[in-house]
Amino acid sequence: MAKHFLAAMLGALAAAGPAGAQQSEVVFTRGAWEVRVVQFEDGTMSCVAQVTHGPDSFSIWADTAEAVRLQFYSDAWEFGEGSTADLNVEVDRRGPWSMTGAELYLQSVLFDIPDSDDGVRFLTEIMRGNVLHLRNDAGQAVMDYSLSGSSASISALIDCVDALNRSANPFN
């Protein structure tokens, strides 16, 4: 039934057309997490799983090209455009993951997850974890994000991308 609901939401977004910068619909919630299907002004669609705490959020974006991008957002940040930084992310106390060359854009830190076994292991840690710690390259704490509900939300994110793939291919 959830897949039928998601397909209906995709159809409704497509029928609404590209009026505005982006349109989105919530397709799943679990705890502080929600999964949305997003249609951009150019008609492209993506899915996002996001946990929000006040003005701060951690998001995992995915689309039909199988690109996965992390976004860390805070109202307190103002990076401008065109800068990068080296960061560390640690799930619980399992050891840090390096994010070399993360893009700093306005109030966001953006990082593309490699399409590799390491990328899958990293996302699996997020699904199994309790807290994600964002740190600078010196290891100093920047922000912590709750991962409670992340397993179900990332599963819903995968279902969302699968639905996008089905809607783009009439033979599926």
N, C-alpha and C positions, 0 to 999 in steps of 0.2 A: 504494500500500500504506500509506503514512503517513497518508493521509486515512481509510482503513478503520480503522487503529489508533486514530486520534483519535476517530472516531465510536464505537468500542468503549469507549474511556475515558470519553467523555461519558455513554454508556449506563450504565456501571458506577457512575459518580458519582451519576447520577440515581437508580439503583436503591438505592444505599446510603442515600439519604435524608439529612435534615439533622441527623444525630446529631453534635453538637459545634458549635463556633463556625464552623469551616470545614474543608473537606476539599479536598485537592489531589492532582493526579497530574502527574508530569513527562511531557511529551509530546515534548520535544526538548532536546538539549544540544549545545552547540558551544563548545569551550574552557571559559572560566569562566562562560559564559552558560547559562541553562536557561529553558525555556518551560513553564509549568504552566497547566493548566485548574483553576480554583478554584470550588468550590461553597460558598456562604455559608449560614448558618443559616436564612435566610429562603427558601432554594431558588434564589436568583439565582446566575448563573454569570458569571465573567469569565475572561479570559486574562491572563497576566503574563509578560513577558520580563524576566529579572533577571540582573545580573552582581553577584557577591558577592566581596568581598575581606576576609577576617576578619569583624569585626563590622559592616562597612559594606556597603551595597548601593545600587545604582541600579536602579530598576524602571520598566517601562513597562506600565501597566495598560490594557486595552481590553475593551469589552463590546459587546453587540448594539445598544446605543443609539448606537454609533459614538463614544462618549466615550473620549478618550485622556488618561490622567493619568500624570504623572511622579511618582515617589516617590524621594526621597533619604533614606536611613536610616543612622543611626549610634548605636551604644550610648553614645557619648560625649556625645550631645546630650540635653537635657531642656528642652523648650520649654513644657510645660504645654499648655493648650488656649486657643483663641480669639485667638491672635496671628497677625500676618502680617509678611512682610518682602519687600523688593525685592531680587532676586538677579540675577546674570548667569551665563549658561552659555555656554561657548565650546567648540566642537569643533575640536580641533587649534589652529591659529592663524587661523581663518577669520573672526574678528570675533565679538563677543559678541551674544548674544540676551538681551533683558531679560525677566525674569519678575516683573512688577509684581504685588504683592499675593499672593505665594505663601503658602499656609497652613502655619503651624508647628503641628504636632500631636504632642505627646509627644516621640518621638525621630525624627520624620519631617518633611521638607519636602515639601509636596504642591503640584502645579501642573497645572492643566488646559490641555492643548494646544488652541488654537483650531481649529475645523473650518474651515480656510481654506487658501489657497495657502501662506501663511506656515507654517502647521502642517505641511503636507506637506514644504516645503523644509527645515524643522528636522529632521523625522524622516529625511529623505534624507541630511542632513549626518551624523546619528548613524550611519546605515547605512554611510556611506562613510568615516567617521572612524576615528582610532586612539585618541584620548584625549578624554574629556569633562572639562572643567575647570569646577567649581562655584565661584563667587566671590560675595562679598557685593557690595552695591551700590556700594562704593568700589573694586571691582576686586581686592580682596585674596583670595588663594587660600583656599578652605575645604577642598576635597577634589578628587581626580582619580579618574576611573574608566576602566578599559580598555574600549575598544570593539571589541577583537579578537573576532570571531564575531558582532558585532551585526547584520550584514547578513542572514546566514542565520537568526538568531534572530528578527529583526523579520519576516522573511518567514514563519517558522513561527508567529509571533504572529498575523499576518493570516490564515493558514490556520486557526488555532484559532478566531478570531472567526467566520470563514466557517462552520466546523463548528457553532458555537453557533447561528448564524442558521439553518442547515439543520435542526438538531434542534428548533428552536422553530417551524418552518414545515413541516407535513407535506406541502405541495404542492411543495416544492423537491426 
